[in-house]
Amino acid sequence: MIFTLVIHASPVQHQAPETALRFARALLEAGHTLHRVFFYRDGVFNGNALSSSAADEPCLPSDWRSLADEHKLDLVVCIAAAIRRGVLDSNEARRYDKTHHNLAEGFELSGLGQLIEAAIISDRVITFGGRG
């Protein structure tokens, strides 16, 4: 089966991103395909390269990147949601006249078209962390 995951929650305020990561690992271990992970709303903070965790806590941006590297996954951060929340790649930092960028390596900024395309291709779209 082909899956797409949509992450709506920040890794520091909600358990959903870590649950999604565990779900992603489990479905890959079971032989399924993970077409795309799409980070939306506060979920864009999962792609913040400046996030740091205590030594005894997971660092989700690093964990997502490791999983993506291992399985050649597509980690897409919604560009509109990211810009509003100050998560920028080098191109958007220049565009908005910011001196720094902070999108983590392995993540890419893109629009909702990527989510629509993923939903068309995937057998299942699973969402983690809605309003609450």
N, C-alpha and C positions, 0 to 999 in steps of 0.2 A: 504494500500500500504506500502511496505517496502522501506525505504530510507537509503542511505549512503550519508554523507556530506564530502567533501574534502575541507580543508581550506589551501590556499596557502599563505596568507598574514599575516604579523605581526600585532598585535593588536595596536601598537603605530604608524604605518605608513599608515594604510588603514582602511576603514570602513567595509570591507568585513567580518572580524571575528565577529563583533557585529551584522551585518546583518544576518550572518549564525546562530548565537545564537537565534536571534528573529525568524528566519525561523524554527529552531528546536523546539522552544517552541510552535509555531503555529501548526506545523504538529502533535506534540504530543497531543495538546489540541483537534485537529480535529480527534483524534483516530487512526492516522497512527503509524507505527512502525519505530523507528530510530535504524537501525542495528548497525551502527558504525559512529563515527566522526574520520576522518583521517586527521592529521595535517602534511603538507608537505611543503618543501622549507622554506620560512620565517614564514610560519604558525606554525612551531615548537615553536616559541616564545610564543604562547598561552599556552604552558605547562611549562613555566618558573616560578618556585615557588618564585623567587626573584623579579618578576615584582611587582611594586607598582604603584598605581594610586593616583591622587589628590582626596581629599575627595568628590568632586562633580562629579567625573568621575567613570564609571564602571571599575571594576578590572576583566577583562575577564577570566584569569585563575581560579579565585574563582567562577565566575559565571558559567563557564563550569562545574567545579567540583560539584557545587550545583545541576545543572541540571542532571548531571550524577548520583549523589547519589539518587536523587528523582526518577529517571526513570530507574536506573540500566543500564546506557549507557556505551558503550565501547569507551573510548577516547584513540586513538592510535597516537603516535608521531613517524614519520619515523626516524628510528635509524640513518641512514646514514646522513640525513639532519640535525638531531639534533646534532650529534657529531661534524660535521663541524661548527656548530654555537654555540658550547659550552653549549648545553643543555644535561645534563648527569644524569642518575640514579646512584645509589650507585655502581652497578656492573661495569658500563662503566667508572665511575670515577676511580675505582681501576684498571681496565684494562689499562687505559691511564695514570696511575700514577698521578692522580689529587687529591688534598686534600679535595675537596668538590664536592657535587652533588647538582643539582638544579631542577630536574624534579619534578613538582608539584604532590602532592598526588592525586590519582585518574586517573592519566595519565600513560600510559605504553609505553615503547619503543618497537618497532617491525619493521619488514621489509615490503617491498612492497607486499609481499604475502598476508598480511592482507587486503590490498586494493583490490587486485585481488579477494580474497575470498568474500569480501563484495560486489563487483560489480556483482559477480555470483549470490549471494543470493538476492540482492536488485532488486526491480522493477525500481528504479530511483537512479542515482548517480548525485548529484548536486555539482558543484564546485563553490567556492567563492574565488575571488581575484586571478586573473591570472596576467600575465605580464602587466605592465602599468606604 
